[in-house]
């Protein structure tokens, strides 16, 4: 128990939490950028609200909300743009990430340690999937702007 009160241990914990929060901020920024590509009427959550996933302990709950609202926003946008996609885009990986993150907060070391490994794996998978949907929306925006340019040149 004396080791916990040592300055080295405290500095290490602070450094790990700081790095973790920075990673969550980058993750939230990817979600925010994805939501900004979605029409306002199709957004089920405001883009800046996703930064709640970078707030320790609050994010245990907020991860579930972001996964649900991102799914609904993507469904609305893909429907309006007539883009074929899976039934619940990003939701399976998002809810899995949320549940695994919840498990990392169980105060039993063996469970939390194992869940922490799965947490990083599910976070990376979820992040990649969100980034892929962001690219689809960006490419569609590029395609639409090219179509509009072609129409103006025809007139």
BELWO-V219393 format. One record per backbone hydrogen bond with DSSP energy under -1.0 kcal/mol. CO is the residue of the C=O (numbers start at 1). NH is the residue of the N-H. E is the energy in kcal/mol with one decimal. If there is no record, write none. Layout:
# BELWO-V219393
co/nh/e
CO/NH/E
CO/NH/E
This chain:
# BELWO-V219393
co/nh/e
3/6/-1.1
6/10/-2.0
7/11/-2.9
8/12/-2.1
9/13/-2.4
10/14/-2.4
11/15/-2.5
12/16/-2.7
13/17/-2.5
14/18/-2.3
15/19/-2.4
16/20/-2.5
17/21/-2.5
18/22/-2.2
19/23/-2.4
20/24/-2.3
21/25/-2.2
22/26/-2.1
23/27/-2.4
24/28/-2.9
25/29/-2.1
26/30/-1.7
27/31/-1.7
28/32/-2.8
29/33/-2.7
30/34/-1.8
31/35/-2.6
32/36/-2.1
35/38/-1.3
39/42/-1.7
46/49/-1.6
47/50/-1.1
48/51/-1.1
49/52/-1.6
50/53/-2.1
51/54/-1.8
52/55/-1.5
55/59/-2.2
56/58/-1.8
58/62/-2.2
59/63/-2.1
61/65/-1.3
62/66/-2.8
63/67/-2.2
64/68/-2.1
65/69/-2.9
66/70/-2.8
67/71/-1.9
68/72/-2.2
69/73/-2.4
70/74/-2.7
71/75/-2.6
72/76/-2.3
73/77/-2.5
74/78/-2.9
75/79/-2.1
76/80/-2.3
77/81/-2.4
78/83/-2.7
88/91/-1.6
90/94/-2.0
91/95/-3.1
92/96/-2.1
93/97/-2.4
94/98/-2.1
95/99/-2.6
96/100/-2.6
97/101/-2.5
98/102/-2.1
99/103/-2.1
100/104/-1.4
102/105/-1.3
103/106/-1.5
106/108/-1.2
108/112/-2.9
109/113/-3.0
110/114/-1.8
111/115/-2.8
112/116/-2.1
113/117/-1.3
114/118/-1.8
115/119/-2.5
116/120/-1.8
117/121/-1.6
118/122/-3.1
119/123/-2.5
120/124/-2.2
121/125/-2.2
122/126/-2.6
123/127/-2.8
124/128/-2.5
125/129/-2.1
126/130/-2.5
127/131/-2.5
128/132/-2.2
129/133/-2.2
130/134/-2.3
131/135/-2.2
132/136/-2.1
133/137/-2.2
134/138/-2.4
135/139/-2.9
136/140/-2.2
137/141/-2.2
138/142/-2.3
139/143/-2.5
140/144/-2.8
141/145/-2.3
142/146/-2.1
143/147/-2.2
144/148/-2.2
145/149/-2.0
146/150/-2.3
147/151/-2.1
148/152/-2.0
149/153/-1.9
150/154/-1.5
151/155/-1.4
